[in-house]
Amino acid sequence: MGLRRSVAAAAALILVVEAFGIVLLNIFLGMVVDDQQMSMAGLEPRSMSLSAVVAGAVFGVYLLLCALVLAITAVRDKAPTGVLRIVLISAAVVHGLLGAASVGLVGWLAFLFMMVVLGLIVWSLVSYSVEEEAAKGGSEPGSDGPPAAGAPGGGPHPEPSAT
């Protein structure tokens, strides 16, 4: 198994663990809100605890989707394209923002975890895109892409005009 496949598989595994951790954390927060009868701005405690659980479930499903995309990427050894690539880019952005927020709220260990996950996602995105662009051609040294139309070896030559 190549290095980039291993990185994508490791990122997928970590995202699965993170998804379950987020869901369990939000269930716990919902139970605390419910048991303490906490409310904010007049909201019912039950609606706040239910909102915490639903938010955790939605975020957990999002992380599982990202893990699935990375797992498929590792198995096929082919870069994700289109919407799936955008999902992974958004996951990288989310982990960067959560890492920045976690330094002050949770501590450096949480920041380190978020940065490791961010690094694995970005590494997977970059390693697949760089190697696949090189495989497509046009990336030879000194080449600026495919030859222009009308150039030797290029596309169709223009028809001579009849004057």
Beta strands, then each sheet from edge to edge (+ up, - down):
end
